[in-house]
């Protein structure tokens, strides 16, 4: 128990240290507003990648519907922010997005998560497109024109706090009793059923949590960039998130964070290459996958507990 508390405090210290470092570099002028915007978008991508990895890497469900849940969060927060322009409105928008996304994920997950592989991917993609087309045709969402001049209620600091909190929550879920059940369902569904686990229940739990986190990412996206259109949440957004998960290592939360950071800065570097940007971006992805077919980190995970276990073992051997 004490060791778990110590590990949690270390994770918290790492998160606070990262926040202080960015803040310090901003104060001394090393990080300018442009780089700060890039960092904020990376933080949003971290939430998306980590939450999709919970669904894809941890529970083994191939979902292509993340953009749909992100859209729900973005539009919920944008609509509420226009009516209640304060921090309370910001939180209400996030909570409404989480509630709607969680409900849709639950309704979607119960029948579709009985499917596997390509069939599940197509089903989740279909639901995501239904959400986008619905938003495209609603008056309250301003249809295809989107919503502009959304009050800016989030900044890099708020996004960072949400990214750190969601990552810590998901890591704790993975290491909890529920997380172990989700992993056992992923590794061998028939064996998991044979010991009495309700496999659909654990798949749905992972799917709903992942969808809720994607909704939070959408809320932060809308209230930071101040403008959204249905086109921001197309099939390509889901593919971009999937690329981050695969590139970092399916099943590795650390890898998802690393991939979000690397791709964020690669995207910035390639901005100067105009029409060649996407060609170079694709070539880099191919090269990455040729040299690291299992992703940057494979299934490896940074673990504070493992770090201290190795240290304790080394001290015992020295004695």
Buried (B, 14 or more C-beta within 10 A) or exposed (E): EEEEEEBBEBBEEBBEEEBEEBEEBBEEEEBEEEBBBBBBBBBBBBBBBBBBBBBBBBBBBBBBBBBBBBBBBBBBBBBBBBEBBEEEBBBBBBBBBBBBBBBBBBEBBBEBBEBEEEEBBEBBBBBBBBBBEBBBEEEEBBEEEBBEEBBEBBEBBBBBBBBBBBBBBBBBBBBEEBBEBBBBBBEEBEEBEEEEBEBBBBBBBBBBBBBBBBBBBBBBBBBBBBEBBBEBBBBEBBEBBBBBBBBBBBBBBBBBBBBBBBBBEBBBEBEEEEEEBEEEBEEBBEEBBEEBEBBBBBEBBBBBEEEBEEEEEEEEEEE
